[in-house]
Amino acid sequence: VQLVESGGGLVQPGGSLRLSCTVSGITFSLNAMGWYRQAPGKERELVARSTSGGFTSYADSVKGRFTISRDNARNTLYLQMNKLKPEDTAVYYCNSADFYWGQGTRVTVSS
């Protein structure tokens, strides 16, 4: 199983980024998928989750700003992040089936 994230980078406060996670080795459409993040000195936390049926849930801190979506035909999970804040700075990880992890992509929100 392989999960490969991309799309991180440096962005100014108020800006946007879209993260992608391409998955191989599992039946993507049958698995719940999630985005987690870990800021320096903090524990990893759930940001957003999408069930196989398409139900989505979000951490309170990102509701209304982030959107998780999935393209089952491309085996790809997305995280659209808008109105970014400095406190969103972290390494973002893709998770599959509450078990498999990607290597992470760094997001830095700074002026």
N, CA, C and O of each residue as an XYZ file, in Angstrom:
444
protein
N       0.853     -1.183      0.000
C       0.000      0.000      0.000
C       0.892      1.236      0.000
O       1.866      1.316      0.749
N       0.548      2.186     -0.841
C       1.333      3.420     -0.925
C       0.403      4.626     -0.994
O      -0.544      4.659     -1.779
N       0.695      5.610     -0.157
C      -0.035      6.867     -0.147
C       0.984      7.975     -0.389
O       1.973      8.079      0.337
N       0.750      8.795     -1.397
C       1.699      9.842     -1.749
C       0.985     11.185     -1.753
O       0.104     11.445     -2.573
N       1.397     12.040     -0.801
C       0.806     13.375     -0.703
C       1.590     14.375     -1.532
O       2.787     14.208     -1.770
N       0.905     15.402     -1.963
C       1.552     16.514     -2.676
C       0.714     17.765     -2.482
O      -0.432     17.705     -2.037
N       1.311     18.903     -2.825
C       0.558     20.150     -2.806
C       0.889     21.097     -1.672
O       0.379     22.216     -1.629
N       1.739     20.662     -0.752
C       2.108     21.554      0.335
C       3.021     22.673     -0.140
O       3.484     22.680     -1.281
N       3.271     23.621      0.763
C       4.148     24.723      0.417
C       3.985     25.874      1.363
O       3.381     25.748      2.427
N       4.529     26.996      0.967
C       4.460     28.235      1.739
C       3.363     29.120      1.159
O       3.306     29.344     -0.050
N       2.496     29.619      2.033
C       1.400     30.467      1.585
C       1.184     31.560      2.616
O       1.428     31.355      3.805
N       0.730     32.711      2.168
C       0.453     33.818      3.081
C      -0.871     33.597      3.803
O      -1.749     32.904      3.289
N      -1.021     34.176      4.984
C      -2.315     34.099      5.669
C      -3.445     34.587      4.766
O      -3.313     35.590      4.065
N      -4.558     33.855      4.800
C      -5.686     34.169      3.928
C      -5.638     33.474      2.592
O      -6.610     33.510      1.837
N      -4.525     32.843      2.287
C      -4.375     32.163      1.006
C      -4.980     30.772      0.987
O      -5.617     30.340      1.948
N      -4.770     30.076     -0.129
C      -5.348     28.747     -0.334
C      -4.292     27.771     -0.836
O      -3.320     28.157     -1.486
N      -4.506     26.516     -0.522
C      -3.714     25.416     -1.059
C      -4.637     24.227     -1.262
O      -5.655     24.098     -0.582
N      -4.278     23.362     -2.198
C      -4.997     22.104     -2.351
C      -4.003     20.956     -2.243
O      -3.054     20.855     -3.021
N      -4.243     20.101     -1.266
C      -3.417     18.915     -1.083
C      -4.038     17.733     -1.828
O      -5.259     17.624     -1.942
N      -3.185     16.866     -2.325
C      -3.635     15.645     -2.991
C      -2.957     14.443     -2.352
O      -1.836     14.536     -1.851
N      -3.647     13.324     -2.377
C      -3.084     12.066     -1.882
C      -3.500     10.972     -2.854
O      -4.681     10.645     -2.968
N      -2.528     10.417     -3.547
C      -2.790      9.343     -4.484
C      -2.476      8.014     -3.816
O      -1.416      7.839     -3.215
N      -3.419      7.075     -3.930
C      -3.347      5.819     -3.183
C      -3.228      4.649     -4.145
O      -3.892      4.616     -5.181
N      -2.390      3.703     -3.801
C      -2.289      2.464     -4.571
C      -2.156      1.294     -3.614
O      -1.687      1.446     -2.486
N      -2.577      0.119     -4.080
C      -2.425     -1.093     -3.292
C      -3.647     -1.494     -2.497
O      -3.667     -2.571     -1.900
N      -4.668     -0.655     -2.473
C      -5.922     -0.995     -1.815
C      -7.068     -0.571     -2.719
O      -6.874      0.171     -3.682
N      -8.268     -1.051     -2.398
C      -9.447     -0.622     -3.138
C      -9.910      0.701     -2.541
O     -10.641      0.741     -1.551
N      -9.462      1.771     -3.170
C      -9.655      3.116     -2.630
C     -11.124      3.386     -2.310
O     -11.430      3.919     -1.243
N     -12.013      3.038     -3.187
C     -13.422      3.411     -3.042
C     -14.082      2.742     -1.844
O     -15.125      3.203     -1.382
N     -13.503      1.682     -1.343
C     -14.116      0.936     -0.244
C     -13.620      1.380      1.132
O     -14.082      0.879      2.157
N     -12.689      2.310      1.147
C     -12.045      2.670      2.402
C     -12.317      4.105      2.826
O     -12.388      5.020      2.006
N     -12.466      4.268      4.134
C     -12.492      5.612      4.693
C     -11.110      6.238      4.518
O     -10.088      5.559      4.609
N     -11.103      7.549      4.265
C      -9.856      8.281      4.074
C      -9.867      9.519      4.947
O     -10.919     10.097      5.220
N      -8.678      9.919      5.381
C      -8.622     11.097      6.229
C      -7.355     11.905      6.034
O      -6.341     11.411      5.543
N      -7.444     13.152      6.431
C      -6.287     14.043      6.504
C      -6.015     14.351      7.971
O      -6.923     14.703      8.723
N      -4.780     14.218      8.357
C      -4.326     14.557      9.701
C      -3.218     15.611      9.560
O      -2.669     15.818      8.478
N      -2.911     16.260     10.665
C      -1.785     17.185     10.665
C      -1.064     17.139     12.001
O      -1.636     16.807     13.040
N       0.212     17.485     11.932
C       1.015     17.534     13.155
C       1.871     18.792     13.111
O       2.745     18.947     12.258
N       1.597     19.671     14.040
C       2.372     20.905     14.168
C       3.570     20.647     15.072
O       3.548     19.706     15.866
N       4.610     21.460     14.967
C       5.793     21.272     15.813
C       5.437     21.255     17.292
O       4.764     22.157     17.790
N       5.891     20.228     17.984
C       5.662     20.125     19.416
C       4.267     19.686     19.815
O       3.935     19.667     21.001
N       3.442     19.331     18.831
C       2.063     18.924     19.132
C       1.796     17.517     18.622
O       2.538     16.985     17.797
N       0.733     16.933     19.126
C       0.341     15.605     18.674
C      -0.371     15.689     17.320
O      -0.924     16.723     16.944
N      -0.335     14.573     16.614
C      -1.047     14.499     15.348
C      -2.546     14.575     15.612
O      -3.040     13.952     16.552
N      -3.274     15.332     14.794
C      -4.705     15.493     14.993
C      -5.454     15.281     13.676
O      -4.935     15.529     12.588
N      -6.683     14.816     13.822
C      -7.538     14.627     12.662
C      -8.023     15.982     12.159
O      -8.489     16.812     12.940
N      -7.914     16.197     10.864
C      -8.381     17.434     10.234
C      -9.727     17.207      9.550
O     -10.673     17.970      9.746
N      -9.796     16.152      8.749
C     -11.021     15.878      7.997
C     -11.043     14.406      7.613
O     -10.003     13.766      7.458
N     -12.241     13.895      7.464
C     -12.392     12.467      7.159
C     -13.523     12.277      6.167
O     -14.525     12.991      6.195
N     -13.343     11.298      5.285
C     -14.373     10.952      4.305
C     -14.590      9.448      4.353
O     -13.653      8.674      4.158
N     -15.834      9.031      4.614
C     -16.132      7.598      4.615
C     -16.234      7.087      3.179
O     -16.263      7.872      2.232
N     -16.286      5.792      3.033
C     -16.431      5.209      1.699
C     -17.734      5.639      1.047
O     -17.840      5.690     -0.178
N     -18.724      5.949      1.874
C     -20.016      6.387      1.353
C     -20.089      7.872      1.066
O     -21.109      8.375      0.595
N     -18.990      8.577      1.356
C     -18.943      9.998      1.043
C     -19.328     10.922      2.179
O     -19.379     12.139      1.999
N     -19.602     10.357      3.357
C     -19.895     11.220      4.502
C     -18.610     11.887      4.951
O     -17.571     11.234      5.055
N     -18.673     13.190      5.220
C     -17.479     13.931      5.619
C     -17.635     14.531      7.005
O     -18.741     14.846      7.445
N     -16.506     14.682      7.683
C     -16.496     15.325      8.988
C     -15.210     16.123      9.118
O     -14.216     15.827      8.456
N     -15.236     17.148      9.984
C     -14.128     18.085     10.088
C     -13.850     18.432     11.543
O     -14.740     18.408     12.393
N     -12.598     18.751     11.799
C     -12.246     19.345     13.079
C     -12.888     20.726     13.162
O     -13.028     21.418     12.154
N     -13.275     21.116     14.366
C     -13.927     22.414     14.534
C     -13.052     23.555     14.026
O     -13.557     24.555     13.516
N     -11.757     23.399     14.166
C     -10.830     24.477     13.817
C     -10.775     24.751     12.308
O     -10.300     25.807     11.892
N     -11.253     23.815     11.492
C     -11.170     24.003     10.033
C     -12.526     24.048      9.356
O     -12.609     24.260      8.146
N     -13.587     23.852     10.119
C     -14.930     23.869      9.516
C     -15.192     25.198      8.811
O     -14.909     26.272      9.342
N     -15.734     25.095      7.610
C     -16.033     26.293      6.831
C     -14.863     26.808      6.028
O     -15.035     27.692      5.189
N     -13.659     26.270      6.266
C     -12.473     26.716      5.531
C     -11.867     25.594      4.677
O     -11.356     25.846      3.586
N     -11.929     24.367      5.176
C     -11.337     23.222      4.481
C     -12.441     22.333      3.924
O     -13.519     22.218      4.507
N     -12.157     21.710      2.790
C     -13.085     20.764      2.188
C     -12.333     19.517      1.757
O     -11.367     19.592      0.998
N     -12.786     18.369      2.246
C     -12.214     17.094      1.837
C     -13.075     16.522      0.719
O     -14.302     16.602      0.762
N     -12.422     15.949     -0.275
C     -13.158     15.315     -1.367
C     -12.337     14.141     -1.896
O     -11.143     14.027     -1.621
N     -12.987     13.290     -2.643
C     -12.301     12.115     -3.168
C     -12.743     11.844     -4.597
O     -13.902     12.051     -4.957
N     -11.802     11.381     -5.399
C     -12.083     10.961     -6.767
C     -11.775      9.475     -6.840
O     -10.620      9.078     -6.994
N     -12.795      8.670     -6.731
C     -12.588      7.223     -6.690
C     -12.028      6.684     -8.010
O     -11.336      5.666     -8.015
N     -12.316      7.351     -9.118
C     -11.788      6.905    -10.405
C     -10.278      7.112    -10.495
O      -9.586      6.375    -11.198
N      -9.776      8.105     -9.791
C      -8.337      8.406     -9.803
C      -7.617      7.944     -8.538
O      -6.420      8.177     -8.373
N      -8.369      7.279     -7.637
C      -7.766      6.830     -6.365
C      -7.066      7.989     -5.647
O      -5.966      7.830     -5.119
N      -7.704      9.129     -5.634
C      -7.079     10.332     -5.093
C      -7.995     11.033     -4.105
O      -9.194     11.194     -4.334
N      -7.394     11.442     -3.007
C      -8.064     12.218     -1.967
C      -7.536     13.643     -2.031
O      -6.353     13.862     -2.290
N      -8.416     14.610     -1.795
C      -8.023     16.010     -1.832
C      -8.380     16.709     -0.526
O      -9.269     16.282      0.212
N      -7.667     17.784     -0.268
C      -8.026     18.685      0.825
C      -7.856     20.104      0.298
O      -6.735     20.577      0.109
N      -8.964     20.768      0.065
C      -8.939     22.173     -0.337
C      -8.917     23.021      0.929
O      -9.817     22.934      1.765
N      -7.892     23.831      1.057
C      -7.720     24.642      2.252
C      -7.784     26.110      1.874
O      -6.945     26.607      1.123
N      -8.777     26.791      2.395
C      -8.966     28.223      2.114
C      -8.823     29.030      3.394
O      -8.879     28.482      4.495
N      -8.640     30.311      3.244
C      -8.526     31.224      4.392
C      -7.526     30.681      5.409
O      -7.815     30.603      6.603
N      -6.374     30.316      4.929
C      -5.375     29.697      5.794
C      -4.868     30.665      6.848
O      -4.741     31.867      6.615
N      -4.583     30.102      8.017
C      -4.101     30.865      9.164
C      -2.718     30.344      9.571
O      -2.372     29.205      9.260
N      -1.939     31.158     10.254
C      -0.634     30.674     10.720
C      -0.739     29.405     11.560
O       0.160     28.565     11.526
N      -1.814     29.263     12.304
C      -1.980     28.067     13.133
C      -2.295     26.807     12.333
O      -2.357     25.715     12.898
N      -2.493     26.951     11.027
C      -2.653     25.778     10.168
C      -1.304     25.195      9.743
O      -1.252     24.145      9.102
N      -0.233     25.868     10.097
C       1.104     25.385      9.767
C       1.358     24.026     10.418
O       1.247     23.884     11.636
N       1.699     23.035      9.604
C       1.904     21.678     10.090
C       2.349     20.793      8.934
O       2.346     21.206      7.775
N       2.727     19.583      9.270
C       2.885     18.544      8.253
C       1.547     17.826      8.147
O       0.998     17.370      9.150
N       1.029     17.727      6.938
C      -0.268     17.117      6.689
C      -0.074     15.701      6.151
O       0.695     15.470      5.218
N      -0.785     14.772      6.756
C      -0.666     13.365      6.407
C      -2.000     12.821      5.892
O      -3.072     13.172      6.385
N      -1.898     11.981      4.917
C      -3.044     11.249      4.388
C      -3.119      9.893      5.095
O      -2.100      9.252      5.351
N      -4.337      9.478      5.399
C      -4.535      8.201      6.083
C      -5.608      7.402      5.360
O      -6.612      7.951      4.906
N      -5.384      6.115      5.262
C      -6.345      5.238      4.613
C      -6.765      4.128      5.559
O      -5.932      3.473      6.185
N      -8.058      3.932      5.647
C      -8.611      2.828      6.433
C      -8.186      2.880      7.891
O      -8.135      1.856      8.573
N      -7.881      4.082      8.360
C      -7.444      4.270      9.752
C      -6.217      3.439     10.077
O      -5.998      3.060     11.228
N      -5.407      3.154      9.042
C      -4.261      2.277      9.264
C      -3.027      2.691      8.467
O      -1.928      2.737      9.020
N      -3.186      2.987      7.202
C      -2.037      3.303      6.349
C      -1.794      4.808      6.300
O      -2.736      5.601      6.326
N      -0.502      5.196      6.228
C      -0.121      6.606      6.260
C       0.783      6.958      5.087
O       1.569      6.139      4.611
N       0.648      8.199      4.639
C       1.604      8.740      3.683
C       2.795      9.333      4.413
O       2.886      9.270      5.639
N       3.710      9.912      3.636
C       4.937     10.446      4.221
C       4.764     11.876      4.714
O       5.613     12.390      5.443
N       3.685     12.509      4.326
C       3.401     13.871      4.776
C       3.848     14.928      3.788
O       4.795     14.738      3.026
N       3.135     16.055      3.822
C       3.515     17.220      3.032
C       3.414     18.450      3.934
O       2.443     18.620      4.670
N       4.429     19.293      3.861
C       4.509     20.417      4.801
C       3.748     21.622      4.269
O       3.877     22.012      3.108
N       2.952     22.196      5.163
C       2.232     23.439      4.871
C       2.705     24.505      5.847
O       2.651     24.313      7.061
N       3.163     25.618      5.318
C       3.604     26.729      6.146
C       2.806     27.968      5.761
O       2.800     28.395      4.607
N       2.134     28.530      6.763
C       1.341     29.733      6.541
C       2.035     30.887      7.250
O       2.064     30.948      8.479
N       2.584     31.785      6.475
C       3.385     32.861      7.058
C       3.489     34.018      6.071
O       3.482     33.826      4.855
N       3.584     35.215      6.624
C       3.793     36.394      5.778
C       5.276     36.723      5.677
O       5.650     37.685      5.006
